Amino acid sequence: MKIRDFGVEIWMNRYENNCELNIAETCVESLTVAELLEMAGKTDTILSELLPMKLTYGAIEGSERLRKLVAGLYEKQAMENVVITHGAIGANALVHGTLVEPGDRVISVLPTYQQHYSIPESIGADVQILRLTEATGFLPDLEELRRLATAGTKLIAINNPNNPTGALMDRAYLEKIVEIARGAGAWILCDEVYRGTDQEGDGMTASIADLYEKGISTASMSKTFALAGLRLGWIAGPVELLHAVSIHRDYNTISVGMLDDHFAAIALENRDKILARSRAITRTNLATLSAWVDGEPLISWIKPKSGTTALLKYHLPMSSVAFCEDLLARTGVMLTPGSAMDMEGYVRIGFTNNGTVLEEGLKRVSAFLKDQQAAAA
């Protein structure tokens, strides 16, 4: 199977350990083990839980404890509607590999996580790109989606909240997507890895798994729950779909690690505390970024309504790779070029890591922009 280079992942692997200030990170600032255990009140008791554990494969689909907790993140899902995976990246790959066959029509928004168009393309699917633009606030154009979703379309892949734009489809908008998908007989895969980071309310928007009989939600502990090191995600959806997924999963996962499962369960049992922390970080840091954008004449954007990233449009005569490489070389600051997401002319910033790093990074980007503006003049 031939597949395109994964633009974002190659960029991150190349530079994230070789920069001074990383403002390309897409996770809410990661928790330490000590912070997680303190939230859970388990600092003094965790060894009594871990030491008796025999390190077998454990429950193949994920422990009942964890699957029940994941189901509790949804309105209508039960334990039987959840299977645990190796991160959301594993969840997405399993869904595409299970559903998509050569010749199938797959519709994917762009920008999004590259899995959602490059994997079906590698399988030989008829991949139709629904480009998100500033004209619609980076939301899917519903009339264009209706035109693309011909009868027999196999899968519509969306991302809510969107990476990298931070655009958010509310329940009413998702229901319109569902109406179009139902008319075509299509599944909807919604990558919901940033769900829980909305800038308003409790931060938790509706899930496609709760709105549509053929809706599939993928998510993980990485972004909103600030525990990327667990490498733990899940698929929530119809039982018959999970049975089909499990056949594929036997070939590439077997089970997730027992320790990852255990710590994820501890986190979800204390999800209110973790989500409150994440809301505080995402909302405080977005306000910092918004004030910075307001003062930068060479930068424009559609302000995110959710998520941990923003897509910044820069007004300089240079490629996004040149922008990011020059910025890194001159200032030590890391951003992600839009070209890595097939969005030339933009850069992606992750604004929910350490607030001090964000503030210092933005100061250095401002100095870089001034230098570039002077050179262009």
Secondary structure, DSSP 4 states (H G I P E B T S, - for coil): ------HHHHHHHHHTTS-SEE----SS-PPPHHHHHHHHT-TTTHHHHHTT---S---TT--HHHHHHHHTTSSS--GGGEEEESHHHHHHHHHHHHH--TT-EEEEEESS-THHHHHHHHHT-EEEEEE--GGGTT---HHHHHHH--TT--EEEEESS-TTT-----HHHHHHHHHHHHHHT-EEEEE-TTTT--SSTTS----HHHH-TTEEEEEESSSTTS-GGG--EEEES-HHHHHHHHHHHHHHTS---HHHHHHHHHHHHTHHHHHHHHHHHHHHHHHHHHHHHHT-TTEEE---SSSSEEEEEE-SSS-HHHHHHHHHHHH-EE-EEGGGGT-TTEEEEE-SS-HHHHHHHHHHHHHHHHHHHHHH-
